[in-house]
Amino acid sequence: MAEPGNDDKPVRKIAQSFKELAAAVNSQTADVEVAPFSHACSLVFPLLGCLGIAFKFAEMDFVPKVRDLADASKSIKTLPALLDHDMERNCVRKAGSHSRNLLRVNRGLDVVRVIFEQILESEGDSFKDIVSKAYAQVLAPHHGWAIRKAVAAGLYALPTRAQLLKKIKEDENSSKIHLRDYIVASETVILYINGLFLSRDLGIEW
């Protein structure tokens, strides 16, 4: 994986890619394809790298699952077809299945969305409370005690807000536009994916 500092304005790239995915969802003319979805998710990798040891577990979990979806895109065209493929094989909830990976990747996108919301809503230079709230809201309910404890310890190693903006090559003003774009676009995509699971009676709380 490329060093975060070498990536050219990752938040702008993430926002643009998810705006394109959201446009595909909103058009309702065709199902969202696996290839552009996995590509958009891969643009999140440098951002996770910027969050340091607190989110190392998320990086180690998110990255291989996105790569699995990218591999799946070579033979499965759309996200609905991906779920149907696993349903036919009765392996939706099995470890390593594309469906299970998709659900967890979607959760990762939601964490980033909540972090961005908290950045826009909060003041001061501390980033610890922002990440803590996002983790507690989205991921903590699905994690055991050991992971929750490791994350709590890692929060103290997070960069400050100013340090993070410097790493992603943005300032307070320039970042707001792209953070908002991602928040709006990703919510559309996240709800779409949750809907795929729920419409097939697969649930999303597992």
Secondary structure by P-SEA (a helix, b strand, c coil): ccccccccaaaaaaaaaaaaaaaaaaaccccccaaaaaaaaaaaaaaaaaacccaaaaaaaaaaaaaaaaaaacccccaaaaaaaaaaaccccccccaaaaaaaaaaaaaaaaaaaaaaaacccccaaaaaaaaaaacccccccaaaaaaaaaaccccccaaaaaaaacccaaaaaaaaaaaaaaaaaaaaaaaaaaaaacccccc
